[in-house]
């Protein structure tokens, strides 16, 4: 779970599509959609992309919480199909705990993204 996070992107349209595909399987939806900012969440927006500043200004790694292992897999697959790149296929990560299951990918701007379930 995250409170909120924001990253700067090169293309709001391309990144908007990418994150729609990654976050949709997790139950997230667009709650903010302006000419320069898109925000997603379940009840309130907690993750934002913006094209106001140059991309890559923070080198973030973001982890989105999933409810189930199938949701982790679907999110990762959707992200790859939406233009992301593989940074670690879905699998158990025993180094983080016996129930920790996650997948890693990079978004269209190269940000490192993790989707995980377990260790609640």
C-alpha positions as CSV (number, residue, x, y, z in Angstrom):
1,X,0.0,0.0,0.0
2,X,1.2,3.5,-0.7
3,X,-0.1,6.8,0.6
4,X,0.6,8.6,-2.6
5,X,3.4,8.9,-5.1
6,X,4.0,10.9,-8.3
7,X,6.5,10.6,-11.1
8,X,7.2,12.8,-14.1
9,X,6.7,11.2,-17.6
10,X,7.6,12.0,-21.2
11,X,4.2,11.2,-22.6
12,X,1.1,11.5,-20.4
13,X,-1.0,9.6,-23.0
14,X,1.5,6.6,-23.3
15,X,2.0,6.4,-19.5
16,X,-1.7,6.8,-18.8
17,X,-2.4,3.8,-21.0
18,X,0.4,1.8,-19.4
19,X,-0.8,2.5,-15.8
20,X,-4.4,1.9,-16.8
21,X,-3.4,-1.6,-17.9
22,X,-1.1,-2.3,-14.8
23,X,-3.5,-0.9,-12.2
24,X,-6.8,-2.0,-13.6
25,X,-6.3,-5.7,-12.6
26,X,-5.6,-4.5,-9.1
27,X,-8.9,-2.7,-8.8
28,X,-7.6,0.8,-9.3
29,X,-9.2,3.4,-11.6
30,X,-8.5,6.9,-12.8
31,X,-9.7,9.4,-10.3
32,X,-7.9,12.5,-11.7
33,X,-7.5,13.2,-15.4
34,X,-6.4,16.6,-16.5
35,X,-4.2,18.0,-19.3
36,X,-1.1,17.6,-17.2
37,X,-1.8,15.0,-14.4
38,X,-3.5,11.6,-14.1
39,X,-4.2,10.0,-10.7
40,X,-5.3,6.5,-9.8
41,X,-6.6,4.9,-6.7
42,X,-9.5,2.8,-5.3
43,X,-11.2,5.4,-3.1
44,X,-8.9,8.4,-3.5
45,X,-6.0,9.1,-5.9
46,X,-2.7,7.8,-4.4
47,X,-0.5,7.5,-7.6
48,X,0.0,10.3,-10.1
49,X,1.9,10.8,-13.3
50,X,2.6,14.3,-14.6
51,X,4.2,15.8,-17.7
52,X,5.0,19.1,-16.0
53,X,8.8,18.4,-15.3
54,X,11.4,16.3,-17.2
55,X,10.9,12.5,-16.7
56,X,13.2,10.5,-14.5
57,X,13.9,13.3,-12.1
58,X,13.7,11.0,-9.0
59,X,14.6,7.5,-10.1
60,X,11.7,6.0,-8.1
61,X,10.9,2.4,-7.4
62,X,7.2,2.0,-6.7
63,X,5.5,-1.1,-5.3
64,X,1.8,-1.5,-5.7
65,X,-0.1,-3.9,-3.4
66,X,-2.1,-6.7,-5.0
67,X,-4.8,-8.8,-3.3
68,X,-3.9,-12.1,-4.9
69,X,-1.2,-13.9,-6.8
70,X,-3.3,-14.0,-10.0
71,X,-3.7,-10.2,-9.7
72,X,0.1,-9.9,-9.6
73,X,0.5,-12.1,-12.7
74,X,-2.3,-10.2,-14.6
75,X,-0.9,-6.8,-13.7
76,X,2.6,-7.8,-14.8
77,X,1.4,-9.3,-18.1
78,X,-0.8,-6.3,-18.8
79,X,2.1,-4.0,-18.2
80,X,4.4,-5.9,-20.5
81,X,1.6,-5.9,-23.2
82,X,1.2,-2.1,-22.7
83,X,4.8,-1.3,-23.5
84,X,6.6,-2.0,-20.3
85,X,9.7,-4.2,-20.1
86,X,10.4,-7.2,-17.9
87,X,12.5,-6.7,-14.8
88,X,11.6,-9.9,-13.0
89,X,8.9,-12.4,-13.8
90,X,6.2,-13.1,-11.2
91,X,7.4,-15.5,-8.5
92,X,7.8,-16.1,-4.8
93,X,10.5,-14.0,-3.3
94,X,11.5,-15.9,-0.1
95,X,14.2,-13.4,0.6
96,X,11.4,-11.1,1.6
97,X,9.3,-13.6,3.5
98,X,7.7,-17.0,3.0
99,X,4.4,-15.6,1.5
100,X,5.9,-12.7,-0.5
101,X,5.1,-13.0,-4.2
102,X,5.9,-10.2,-6.7
103,X,6.8,-9.2,-10.2
104,X,9.0,-6.4,-11.5
105,X,8.8,-4.3,-14.6
106,X,9.9,-1.0,-16.0
107,X,7.3,1.5,-17.3
108,X,7.7,3.3,-20.7
109,X,10.0,5.9,-19.0
110,X,12.2,3.3,-17.3
111,X,10.8,3.6,-13.8
112,X,11.2,0.4,-11.8
113,X,7.8,-1.0,-10.7
114,X,6.9,-3.9,-8.4
115,X,3.6,-5.5,-7.8
116,X,3.4,-7.7,-4.7
117,X,1.2,-9.7,-2.4
118,X,2.1,-11.2,0.9
119,X,3.7,-10.4,4.3
120,X,0.6,-8.4,5.4
